[in-house]
């Protein structure tokens, strides 16, 4: 099957090149020769010889996807429509397998459930452009919900199921949702905010209803019962949306403030999934193990997208389990796994288990795999190919590590850098883009750290930037006069470094956001939550590095002028108000927190000093998650953390 897919890919690319015209191809080759002649140095020739195979591999993928996207644009395709073609090809093939129950959803069953959702939405009187919030743990029904809503043009807002209280309210409100569908496992979180929701908000629940009286008191309807009574055939509805119209919203932390609702259009969904399929040698008969959350683009687009658009089977696990990971892969005969950097480290930390030697996994797809973990992960678990990539839900400057370069998250061609118009550009100390005398941004040289940007072209499906539900948030991510006067570019907010061969390596995130446990943590958001819990006390939140641990651990400096600080009560409140990855791992109690002249919190000194005990007037605590409490950081504990003898 994989060999046949490769042949088909070659023929498709060849056809695409022909359609793009032979003169175009000749111009490309002539341009390559001209660049080599102009630059002339042996160094450039060496770079060209070492990278031309990689560049041509990626060029073939880009041409194939670009050709198919223009075809879908011309045909006014949508994701539900493309999924319908897969159903016709193999209606009885397993589409989704739910690990929690062992339930198998065939392609036909998934489509029928989606049809029932579409009938339900029509009976609610919702129209194209209306929004419904989905708030539940990962399960096949979540796919059927957003897919069925999309059949009639209603847009889903995929809410992070870890959110509680104010952040949860913010995400629901910013989407303008008319209704919320939640899993009954989230009923306590919903009951906490139900009184603060918009008056017109309609609530539906799905799953086990073991507290009927409580749900009835909140005027919550059972969606399961409604869907069971609705038709399974397609609704009589003509969708007016097309390939570049909105599909759903996925939330991202951004660099500051509360989560932002990133717009995902049908073409963007297709693009992300297609690059994963064609770049990393996936086959139509592959089985993917997906333990990533379905509110996230990696889980619901890169993962589930392989099922909906290319006919693969996806095993959905409600939550990641390091101890069960390889047992699940063996049980379901998985050939592809998805990861984030933390998952790989967690798996390596597990004792050797027999199942890790009997799996069929050949490809691992994800992002954030560090060089220090990469080779150990590949060798221990016998992974033939790592498909590392860089990207954000909303970005137009995604990167692919198409040839398995250890530690790289992708590359940009050094031979023809303008073919894929992204750049690393210099940044000033205050975070502003550095510009030359003409007002243009200054590109980085190999080895220099810089901000990744991508030129925006709304007529090119690969260069679009669809932004966020909030227009101001969208404008904040766009810079002008970047490559040339009059242009515009998406600013990623991420700092990367490029080597002499064009390979890109992730460096850090610009701004206040840091990454921990595979999630982006907004310091502004956490500061707001903690400050409210502590009676509006000044709180500074920042990320600190821990030796041997991926990302940065959260640390909170709290202005505490004396008296008793109830650590146990604080921990209980934090558990309730923040998801696990956003809870401060380190806590620093100090008489006052540094501020600038404009009353902005100054974190430079705090980040530099970290969690090493500093002054007698201050206390530093460490969150022992196993014991469920904060304990004082002594010199002995600090040394144990620095030497990796104390688990974080």
N, C-alpha and C positions, 0 to 999 in steps of 0.2 A: 504493500500500500504506500509506504513512504517513498519507494523508488518511483512508482507511478506518479505520485504527487510532485516529485522533483521534475520529472519529464514534463508534466502538465504546466508546472511553473515556468520552465524554460520556454515552452511554446507560447505561453501567454505573454511573457516578457518580450519574446521575439515579435509577436504580433503587435504588442504595444509600441515597440520601437518603430515598426513599419508604419503604424498609424501616425506616429509622431514625425514621420517622414525621414527618408535617408539623408537629405541635406542637413537636417538637425543633428543626426548622429555624426555626420562628417564634420560639422562645425564643432561638436564637442571634442572629437579627437584632434581636430586642428588646433583648437584652443589649448588642449593639453600639451601638444607639441610646442606651441608658441610660448606657453608659460615656462616650459623647460628650457627653451632656447633663450628666453629673456632673462631668466634667473641664472641660468648657466652654470651654477656652482655644482661641484661634485656632491656637496651635501644635499642639495635639492634632488639630484638624481638618485642618491641613496634613499632618501625619504620616499620618492615616487616608486622605486622598485620594491620597497618593503611594504607599501600600503596600497598599491594599485589593485591587488586581488580583493582586499577588504572593501575598497571603495566601489569596485564594480559589483560586488555582491550586494552591497547596500543600494546601489543605483538600480539594480534589477528589481529589488523589493519595492523601492519608491515608484518606479515606472509601473509596476504591476498594480500597486494599490491606487496610484493616481488614475490609471486607466479605468479601473473598476469604479472608483468614486465618481468620475465624470459620467460614466454609464448610469450609475444609480441616480445621479443628479438629473440627468436627462429623462430618466424613467419615473421621476418623482417617487423614488423608493422610500420606504420607512422601515424601521427595525421590525415591527410586527409583520409587515409584508414579506421581508426577507426571511423571517422565521417561518412563515407559512410555506415557503419553498422547501425548507428543510423537512417540515412535517410531511409533505407529499413524497419526498424521497425515501423516508424511513419512519412511518408513523408509529411503529411498535418498538423502535429502538429506545433503550433507556436514555432519557435526556438528563434528568436530575435524580440523584440518589441521596436520600436524607439519612446520614449516618446515625442520628439520634434514635430513629425508629426502624431503620432498614427499609423504609417505604421507597418504592421505585416509581418515578413519574416518567412515563413514556412521552415522546414528542407529541403524540395525539392527546394524551391526558393533560399535558401542560397547556396545549392550545385550547382544549375544551374548558379548562378552568379559567383561562384568560378570557374566553368568550363570555362565560358567566359573569366575570368581573365587569366586562364592557356593558352587558345588559343591566347589571346592578347600577352602574354609574349613570346610564341613560335614564333609568327610572328615578334617580335622585334629581334629575333635571340639570345635571352639570353639562357644560358646553366646552368646546375647544378653548384652551387657555386657562381654564379653571385648574386649581391646584389641590391635591389631597396629600396630607402628610402621612408617611409610613414610619411607624416607630415600633420596631420589634427586633428580636434576635434573628440571626440568619436561619432561614428555612425556605423550602421551595415555594410556599405560598407568596412570599415576598416578591419573587420573580413574576409569578402569575398576576399579582396585583398591579405592579407598574406596567407590565406588558399589556394587560387588559385595559388599563386606563389609557395607554398610548393608542390603542385601537380606535378610540373615539376622540383623540386629541387632548385628553386631560393629562396634566403633568403631575408626576409624583415628586414629593420632597422627601428624600431619604435621610431620616433623622438618626444621628448617632445614638444608639441605645444606651450608651454610658452616661449621657447627659441627664442632669436633674435640675429642677427648680429654675432659676433665672436663665441660665444658658438654654435650657429646653424651651422655655417660653419664647426666648428671642428667636430661636430657629424656626419655630412654628409661625410666629408672627411675621418674620421677615419674608417668608415665602408667600404670604397672603392666602394660606390654605383655607378652604371652605369646610374641610372635614379632616379628621384624624382617624387612621386605622392603627390600632396598637395590639400587640400580643398581650395576652392576659398575664404573662410574666412581668409586664411593665405596669400593671394596674396601680401599684402603690405610687409610682412616680407620676402617673397621670392624675391620680386623686389629689396629689399635693398641689398640682397647678390648675386643676379643673376650674376652680373658682376665678382664676385670672385669665382664662382663655376668652377669646372674642365671643360676644353673646350669640352670634350666628353659628358658632362652631358645632358641628355634628360629630359625635363620637361613635366608633364601631370597634368591637373587640373580636379577636379570633384566638382560638386555642381553648384549653380546658377552662371551664367556668365553674370553679369550685366555691365561688362567693357570689352567687346570683343576686342576693339581696343588696350587696354593696354596689354591684354594677347597675342594678335597676334603679337604685337611689340616685346615681349619677346620670340617669337617662342614657345609658349605653346599650346599643343594639348588638346582637350577635351576628357578625358577618357570616360565619360558617353556616348558620341556619338559612340565611338569605341566599347564599350562593348555591346551596344544595337544591333549592327549589327553582333556580333559574335555568333557562335554556342553555345548551352546550353548543349550539350552532352559531355561526357568525351573526352579529347584529346587522340589521338593515340600516347601514350608515355609510355615507360616503365621506371619507376623511379628506379634509381640505389641506392638511399640512403636507409638507414635502421634506426632502432630504436635509435641508438646512434649517428646519424649524425645530422648536424646543421639544425635547423628549422628557427630561426630568432634571432635578436639581440634586447636586451632591455638595455637602458642606465641607469647607476647608477653613483651617484656622487663620490663614493669612499671616502677615507679619506682625500685625497689632490688632487689638480689639477682639470682639466677639466673632464666632464662626460666620463665614460668608457663604451665601448660597450660589455656588458656581453653576452656570448654565451649561447643560449638556444637550447638544442638538443631535439629531439622528446621524448626521455625517461624522460627528466627533466620536460617537459610540462606535460606529463602523471602523473609523480610522484606527482607534486604539486597539480594538480586537484584531483587526486585520494585520497590523504590524506585528502583534504577538504571534499570530498564526504563521505568517510567511517568513518572519525573520529567524525563528528558532526551530524550524523544521518540524512543526507539528503535523500530525496526520489526522484524517477524518475518523479513524478508529481509535484514537487515543482516549484515555480516561484520565481526567484531571482531578487531583485531590485539592480541594479548595477549603481551607480552614480560616480564610480571611473574612472579615465582616462584610456583609452585603450592602452596608450603607456607604462603603468606600469604593472608589473606582477600580482598585486592583481586584477586589472580589467580584463586583457586579458587572464590570466591563471586560477587563483583561481575562477574568475567569469565566463567568457565565456567558460572556460574549462568544466564546469559542463554541459553546453549545448552540446558541440561538442562530449564529451566522454560518458556522462551519460543520455542525452536526456532531461535535464531540460529546461525550458523556462527562458530566461534572458531578463529583461527589461533594456534597455540602456538609461541612461539620459546623455545628452551632458555635463552638468555641475551640480555640487551639488547645491541644493537649500534647505536650512533649512526650509523655510516657506512652500515649496511644498512637502517635503519629505513624510509625512504621507498621504497626499491627493493622491499622486501617488501610494503609497502602497495599499490604499483602492481601488483606481480606477482599478488597475491591479490585485487585489487579491493576492498580493505577500505574500509568506510564509517565505522567507529568505531575509535578508538584508546584505549588506557588509558595513563595516565602517573602518575608521582609528580613532585614539583617538580623533582628533579634531572634527570629525563629531558628535560623541556622545556628546561632550561638547556644540557644536553649537545647537544641538537639545534640550538639556536641557535648554538652554538659551532662547528658543522660548516661547512665551505665550502659555498657555494651549489651545489646539484646539480640536474640537470634533472628528476629524479624528483619532487622536492618541488613541482613545478608541474603534475604530471600525475596526482596521486592523486585519489581520490574521497572522501576523508575529510571528513565534515561535522561530526562530534561527537567531542570529546575528553573522556573521563571520568577523574577522578582526584582527588588531593588534594595540597596543598602548593605550589600554583602561586602564586608571589609576585607582587605588583602590578608590580614592576619588570620582570618577565619576561613577564607575562600579555599585555600589548598587543603587544609585539614578536613573541611566539609566534603570536598570532592573525593578525596582519597578514602576517608573512612566509609562513606556511604556509596561509593562507586557510581558517582553521577557523571555521565559521559559529557553532558553539555550544560553550562550555566548560561541562561538567557537574562543577563543583567540589563536593566534599562533605567533611564532617568525620565521623570515626567511628573506633571501635576495635572489634576483633572481639567483645569482650564487652560493650560499652557499651549503654546504653539512652537515650542522649541525642545521637543522630546528628543532623547538620545538613545541609541541602541548599541550595545556591545555585541556585535554580530559575530565576532570571531573568538570570543572567550578570553580576551585579554584580562589577566588577573588584576582585580582592583579597580578597573575602569568601569564607569557607568555609561560609556558610549564614546563617540568620536565625531570629529568634523574633518572633512577631507583637507589635507594640506595642498593637494594638487589643484583642485577646483573648489576653493572655499565658498565661492559665491553661489554654487549650485544649491546648497542648503543654507539659506541666509540666517545663520545664528552667529553670535559672537560672544566672547568674553571681553567685557570692557572694564576699564579702570574705574575705581570707586574712591571717593574722598573719605577721610576719616569720619565725617559726620553722616556717611551713607549716601550722599548725593553722587550722581554720575559725574565723572571728571570729563571736562570738555576742552577742546583746543581753541585756538584763536578764532576759528570760524564758527564756533558753537557746536561742533560735532563731537560725538563721543570718541574716546581714544581706545582702540583695541589693545588687548594685552599681548605681550610676547609669550612664547612658550616658557613655562615655568613660573609665570606671574599669576597670582590669584586675581580673579575678576568676577564680575557679575554676569550671569548668563542672560542674554536677551535674544528675542526672535523677531524678525521683521514681520509686520502685519500686512496681509493682503486679503481683504474680505472676499475677493473673487476666486481665490485659490483655496480649495478645501483643506489643504495641508498647512496653510498659513493663516487661517481664520483665528480671530480671538473673539469669543462670544461673551466673555466677561461674567458678571454676577447679576443677581436679581436687583441689586442696588446699583444705580448708575454712578454714584460717587465712588463706590468701591472699585468699579470698573475703570473709571478715569485714573484712579491712583496707580493702576498697574500699567499704564501706557505712558511711554516717553516719546518725545518728538525730536526730530533732527538728530537721529542716532547714526545711521549709515550714511545718509545724505540729507541735504536741506529739504524739508517738506515731508519726510517720511514719518512713520510711527512704528514703535516696537513694543512688544510685551516685555515687561521687566520681571524676571522670575523671583527676585529676592534671594537667590541662592548664589553662593560663591563657589567657583570651581577653579581647577588648575588644568591646563592643557600641556602635554609634553610635546616634544619635537615631531612626533609622528601623528599628532592630532588626537591622541587618546585623552579623554576628559576624566578627571577625578574629582568627586564631590569633596568640598572643603568645609563649608559651614553655611549657616543660614544668616542672612543679613537681617538686622532688626531684632526684635525681642523674642521671636519664636524660637524654641529649641525642640529637638526631637528626642523622645524617650519612649521606650517600649513599643516602638513602631508607630507612634502617633506624634503629630505636631502639637505642641503645647504653647498656647498663647499666654505669655506672662501677664499681659494686661487683663485678660479674662480671669486668671487665677488670683491676681491681686485684688480684683473687685470682689470675688467670692470670699476670700479670706478677710478682707477688710470689713465686709458686712458681718461675718461671723464674730469678729472681734470688736464690734461696736465702732466701726469706721476708723480703726487704728491704721496708721501709716504702715504699709507692707510693701516690701520690694521683693519681687520674684525673679529668678534668673536661673540659668543652667550652669552646672559645674561638672567638670570632667572627673570620671572615676576610672583609675587604671584598669585596663582589660575589659571595660564595659562599653557597649555600643551606645552612641548618643550622649546626651547630657542629663544628669539627674537634677530634678527640681530642688531649689533651695529657696527658702523664704526668710527674709530678715524682717523682724517685727519690732516696731518701736514699743518697748515695754519699760516703763519708768520705775518698776519695783513692785513689791507685793507678790502675792501668790499667782502663778500662772498654772492653771489646771490643764496639764498635758493630756490626761485621759479624756476630759470633756472635749478638748480641742480635737483630738484624734477621732472621736465619735462624730463630731460635727463635720469634720473634713471627709470622713467616709461617706456621709450622707449627701454632701453637697458636690463632691468632685469625683470623676471617674478615677480608677486606680492609677493610670499613667500620669494624671495631673496633680496627684497629692505630693506635697513636698517631702522629699526623701531626707532632707536636712532642714533644720529649723534653727535660726539664730535670733536670740532675744538680746536686744541692745537698747541703750537709753534713747537713741534717736537714729533715724535713717537719713543719710545724706540726701540733700535736694539741691537743685540748681537755683540760680537766681529767679527763674520763672516757675519755681516750685515743682519742677519735674524731678522724679526720683533718679538719683545718680547711682549707678550700679557698678561703675568701673572698679572702684576699690573693693567692693564686696566680692565681685567675681574673682579678682586677683587673689584675695585672701582665702577664698574657698571655705572649707569646713574645718580647717585647722584651728584649734583653740587659740584665741588671740589675747583677750584682755580679761582681767579679773571681774570687771563690771558686766561681762557678757556671758551668756550660756549658749552652747551649741549642742543640738540634739540630733540623733539619727533615728529614722523610722525602721524599727525591726519588724518587718511585715509578718514574720512567722510568730513572733510573740504578741503582735498586735498592740504595740506601744512605742512611744518615743523614749530613748534612753540617752543619757548624757554622753557626749563624745570626750573620752579621756585620751591622754597621749597614747595609751596602749591600744585603744579601739581605733584611733586614727592610723596608727602604724599598721594594724591588721587590715584595714580597708585599703590603704595604699599598696600593701604587699599582696592583695588579693586573697587574704586568708579569711576575710569576712564576706559572706555572700550578700550582694545588694539585691 
